[in-house]
C-alpha cells in the first residue's frame, strides 16, 4: 500500500524547504520502508541546496543522517522485520562488488554514489508529490516521515539505541571519527591538527584522542568552538584570524616543523592546501574530509615529493552496514560520544531555522524529530 506523510521538499536550489504531503510507494523487492524518527541536519544537505545546485538534482527530499524503525519490507528481504531499529546509509554495501570484497575501501558499485556525485541521487524514486516525481537525496531522504531504501543501504542496530542520538552515526560523526582512525590511522603519541570544528571536525578530534594522540590542535575561525573541542579531547586551539601569517607557518612553529596528521573538515580547497602544508615533511599525512566537488585544489609538488601523503576519506572509511552497528554499540558502551554533538532539538517544521543555525555556525548539530516512535 502507498502511504502518505509530512515531508520537506526542496523544489529548487537556494530556496527554503517546503512542508508538503507526499506519497511514498510500497517497498519493492529487496527494499525497506522506514519510518524516520529523528534526523540530523548535515552540511552536505546545505551543500546540495546552496552550492552544488545541480538542476537535475531537484525537486528532492534532503536529509541523510537519520534513524528510524522498519515499517514494512519488500519481497526477498530476509534480514529485516517490521519494528527493527535501523539507520539508512548513503553508502551502500552490497557485499558482492569488487569494492565491497576489498578490505582497502568502503566504496560500493551499487547505488547513487557510484556515478551520480553531481546530482546526488538515483534517477529512480519512491516519492511523488503533487503528481511530480521527487528525488531521494543520497538515496536516503530522511527529511520525510517515510522513506524507502534498498536493503544494501540499511543498517540494523541495537534495539535499545536512542534514535535521536545514533542518527548522527548516519553521516557526520562516523565521517570525522573514521577519518582519524581508519584513513589517517592516527598513531599513539602523535601530534594532530583538525581544521574546522563542526560535527565532523569534532568527531575527528574524538578519533584522534581515542587513537592516543598526544597533542590535538583544533583550528577554527569561531573562538566559541574551543570549549566544545576540549570536551572531545582537543589540547590546544588556534584561530587563524589571530595571526598575520599563514596558519601552516603558525603550526610549524608550534610543532617543530609540522604536525604528524592533519584533517580538513571544512570542504574548502584553500583549507585543504593549508592542512597539507601544516604537515611535517617525511611522514606527515593530511586527509580531506569536507565534502566538495566545486573547485580544483592545488599544491606545490615538492610538498608530496618531500614525503607527505595527501588522501581523502568518505564516510570515515567505514564499510557502512558493518561499521554503523558497531559504532552504535560503542556509543552504548560509552566509548564514543554522541549526546555532546547535539546543541539543538527541533521539529521537522523548523528545518529552515536549523539550516540558518548551521550557516551562521551557531550550532554543532540540530536534530529534528520526525515521527513518534
C-alpha positions in Angstrom: 0.0 0.0 0.0 1.0 3.6 -0.6 1.5 5.7 2.5 1.4 9.5 2.9 3.1 11.6 5.4 4.7 15.0 6.1 7.9 15.8 4.2 10.2 18.7 3.4 10.6 19.2 -0.3 13.5 21.2 -1.9 11.6 22.2 -5.0 14.6 24.3 -6.4 18.1 25.3 -5.4 18.7 28.1 -2.8 15.0 28.3 -1.7 13.6 27.4 1.7 12.4 23.8 2.1 8.6 23.5 1.9 6.4 21.2 4.1 4.3 19.0 1.9 2.3 15.8 2.0 4.0 13.1 0.0 3.0 9.7 -1.5 5.5 7.0 -0.6 5.4 3.8 -2.7 5.5 0.4 -1.1 8.9 -1.3 -0.9 9.8 -3.3 -4.0 12.0 -6.5 -4.0 15.0 -6.0 -1.6 13.6 -2.7 -0.4 12.6 -1.5 3.1 10.2 1.2 4.0 11.4 3.1 7.1 9.5 5.4 9.5 12.1 8.1 10.3 12.0 9.0 14.0 14.9 11.5 14.0 17.4 13.2 11.6 20.4 15.4 11.9 20.9 18.4 9.6 24.3 18.0 7.9 26.3 20.5 5.9 26.1 18.2 2.8 22.3 18.9 2.7 23.2 22.6 2.6 25.9 22.0 0.0 23.4 20.5 -2.4 20.9 23.2 -1.8 23.2 26.3 -1.9 26.5 25.3 -3.5 26.2 22.2 -5.8 22.7 23.3 -7.0 22.7 20.8 -9.9 19.4 21.4 -11.8 18.9 17.7 -12.4 19.1 17.2 -8.6 15.7 18.9 -7.9 13.0 18.6 -6.7 14.3 16.3 -4.0 13.8 15.4 -0.3 17.1 16.2 1.6 18.4 14.6 4.7 20.8 11.7 5.0 21.6 11.5 8.7 18.6 9.7 10.1 17.4 6.8 12.2 14.1 5.0 12.3 12.0 1.9 12.5 11.2 -0.6 9.8 7.6 -0.1 8.8 7.4 -2.8 6.0 9.7 -4.8 3.8 9.5 -5.9 0.2 9.8 -9.3 -1.2 13.2 -11.2 -0.8 14.1 -9.2 2.3 15.0 -11.8 5.0 17.3 -9.9 7.4 14.9 -7.1 8.4 11.5 -7.2 10.1 8.9 -4.5 10.9 9.8 -2.9 14.2 13.6 -3.2 13.8 15.6 -0.1 14.6 17.7 1.0 11.6 19.9 3.6 10.2 19.6 4.3 6.4 23.0 4.6 4.7 24.1 7.0 2.0 26.9 4.5 1.0 25.6 1.0 0.2 27.4 -2.2 1.0 26.2 -4.9 -1.5 28.9 -7.3 -0.4 29.3 -8.6 -3.9 31.1 -6.0 -6.0 34.9 -5.7 -6.2 35.0 -2.8 -3.8 32.9 -4.5 -1.2 35.1 -7.5 -1.4 38.3 -5.5 -0.9 39.4 -4.5 2.6 41.1 -1.4 1.1 37.9 0.7 0.6 34.3 1.2 1.8 33.0 2.2 -1.7 30.3 0.1 -3.4 29.5 -0.1 -7.1 25.7 -0.1 -6.3 23.7 3.0 -5.5 23.8 6.7 -6.4 27.3 7.2 -5.1 29.0 5.1 -7.9 28.4 7.6 -10.7 25.9 10.4 -9.7 28.1 12.6 -7.4 26.8 15.7 -9.3 23.1 15.1 -9.0 23.5 13.3 -5.6 20.5 10.9 -6.1 19.4 8.0 -8.1 17.1 8.8 -11.1 14.6 6.2 -9.7 12.5 7.3 -6.6 9.6 6.0 -4.5 8.4 9.6 -3.8 5.6 11.5 -5.6 4.3 15.0 -4.6 1.6 16.9 -6.4 1.9 14.5 -9.2 5.6 15.1 -9.6 8.5 12.7 -9.1 10.6 13.8 -6.2 14.2 12.5 -6.0 15.6 10.8 -2.9 18.8 12.7 -1.9 21.8 10.4 -1.4 19.4 7.5 -1.6 18.0 8.2 1.9 15.8 11.3 2.2 15.4 11.4 6.0 13.5 14.8 6.0 10.4 12.6 5.5 8.2 10.6 7.8 8.6 7.6 5.5 11.4 6.7 3.1 12.2 3.6 1.0 15.7 2.3 0.9 17.4 -0.8 -0.7 18.4 -3.3 2.0 22.1 -2.9 0.9 21.9 0.6 2.3 20.3 -0.1 5.7 22.0 -1.0 9.0 20.1 -2.9 11.7 21.1 -1.5 15.1 20.8 -2.4 18.7 17.1 -2.3 19.9 18.0 -0.1 22.9 19.7 2.6 20.9 18.2 6.1 21.3 17.3 7.1 17.7 17.6 10.8 18.4 21.3 10.4 19.2 22.5 7.5 17.0 21.1 9.2 13.9 24.3 11.2 13.9 26.2 8.0 13.0 24.5 8.0 9.6 26.9 10.7 8.5 28.8 13.4 10.4 30.2 11.6 13.5 31.1 8.4 11.6 32.7 10.5 8.9 35.0 12.5 11.2 35.7 9.8 13.7 36.7 7.2 11.0 38.8 9.7 9.0 41.1 9.9 12.0 41.1 6.2 12.9 40.7 4.4 9.6 42.0 6.9 6.9 44.7 8.9 8.7 45.5 6.0 11.0 46.5 8.4 13.8 49.2 6.9 16.0 49.6 7.0 19.8 51.8 9.9 20.9 51.4 11.8 17.7 50.5 15.4 17.1 47.4 16.2 15.1 45.6 19.2 13.7 41.9 19.3 12.9 40.7 22.2 10.6 37.0 23.1 11.1 35.1 22.3 14.3 31.6 21.4 13.1 30.3 18.0 13.9 32.7 16.3 11.5 35.7 18.1 12.9 34.8 17.5 16.5 34.3 13.8 15.7 37.8 13.8 14.1 39.1 15.3 17.3 37.4 12.5 19.2 39.0 10.0 16.8 42.5 11.4 17.4 42.0 11.2 21.1 40.8 7.6 21.0 43.7 6.7 18.8 46.1 8.0 21.5 47.3 11.3 20.0 49.3 13.4 22.5 48.6 16.9 21.0 45.4 17.7 19.2 45.3 21.2 17.8 41.8 22.4 17.0 41.6 25.1 14.3 38.5 27.3 13.6 37.8 31.0 12.9 35.0 30.8 15.5 36.5 31.0 19.0 33.3 29.8 20.7 34.1 26.3 19.3 37.2 25.8 21.5 35.3 24.9 24.7 33.3 22.3 22.7 36.5 20.9 21.2 38.1 20.4 24.6 35.1 18.1 25.5 36.2 15.8 22.7 39.9 15.9 23.5 41.5 19.0 21.9 44.6 20.1 23.8 45.1 23.5 22.0 43.1 25.9 19.9 44.3 28.2 17.1 42.2 30.9 15.4 43.8 31.8 12.1 42.3 35.3 12.4 44.5 35.9 15.4 47.7 35.6 13.3 49.1 37.7 10.4 50.9 34.8 8.9 49.7 31.6 7.2 48.2 29.0 9.6 50.6 26.4 8.3 53.5 28.6 9.4 51.9 29.0 12.9 51.6 25.3 13.2 55.2 24.6 12.0 56.4 27.0 14.8 54.2 25.3 17.4 55.3 21.8 16.5 58.9 21.9 15.4 58.2 21.7 11.7 54.6 20.5 11.3 52.1 18.0 12.6 52.1 14.3 12.0 48.4 14.2 10.9 46.0 16.9 9.7 42.4 16.6 8.9 40.4 19.1 6.7 36.8 19.1 7.9 35.5 22.2 6.1 35.2 21.4 2.4 37.3 24.3 1.2 40.1 23.8 -1.3 42.1 26.6 0.3 41.9 25.0 3.7 42.8 21.6 2.2 46.1 23.2 1.0 46.7 24.8 4.4 46.1 21.4 6.1 48.6 19.7 3.8 51.2 22.4 4.3 50.8 22.1 8.0 52.1 18.6 8.0 55.7 17.7 8.8 57.9 16.6 5.9 59.0 13.0 5.7 55.9 11.3 7.1 53.0 13.9 7.5 49.6 12.6 6.4 46.8 15.0 5.5 43.2 13.8 5.0 40.4 15.6 3.0 37.2 15.0 4.9 35.0 18.0 4.0 32.6 17.3 1.1 33.0 19.4 -2.1 33.2 18.9 -5.8 33.2 22.6 -6.9 36.8 23.6 -7.3 40.2 22.2 -8.2 42.7 22.0 -5.3 46.4 22.9 -5.7 49.7 22.4 -4.0 53.4 22.5 -4.9 54.7 19.1 -6.0 57.6 19.4 -3.5 55.1 19.0 -0.7 54.5 15.4 -1.7 58.0 14.7 -3.1 59.3 15.6 0.4 57.3 12.7 1.9 53.9 13.9 2.8 50.8 11.9 1.9 47.5 13.5 0.8 44.4 11.4 0.9 40.6 11.5 1.1 38.0 9.9 3.2 34.4 9.1 2.5 32.1 8.2 5.5 35.3 7.7 7.6 36.3 4.6 5.7 33.7 2.5 7.4 32.1 -0.2 5.4 28.6 1.0 6.1 26.4 -2.0 7.0 29.3 -3.5 9.0 30.6 -0.3 10.7 27.4 1.6 11.8 26.0 -1.2 14.1 29.5 -1.4 15.8 29.6 2.3 16.3 26.1 2.2 17.8 27.4 -0.4 20.2 30.5 1.7 21.0 28.2 4.6 21.9 26.1 2.3 24.2 29.4 1.2 25.8 30.3 4.9 26.3 33.4 4.6 24.0 32.0 7.1 21.5 30.3 10.4 22.4 27.1 11.5 20.6 25.0 13.5 23.1 27.6 16.2 23.2 27.2 17.0 19.5 23.5 17.8 19.8 23.1 21.5 20.5 19.5 21.9 19.3 16.5 19.7 19.3 13.8 20.9 16.9 10.8 19.6 14.9 10.7 18.8 11.1 8.8 22.1 10.6 11.7 24.1 12.0 14.2 22.9 9.4 14.8 26.3 7.8 15.7 27.6 11.3 18.1 24.6 11.7 19.7 25.5 8.3 20.2 29.1 9.3 21.8 27.9 12.6 24.3 25.9 10.6 25.0 28.7 8.1 25.9 31.1 11.0 27.9 28.5 12.9 25.7 28.8 16.0 25.1 25.0 16.3 27.1 21.8 16.2 24.1 19.5 15.3 20.4 20.2 15.2 18.4 17.0 15.5 14.8 17.1 14.1 12.1 14.9 15.5 10.2 13.5 12.5 7.8 10.8 13.6 6.8 9.5 17.1 8.4 6.1 18.0 
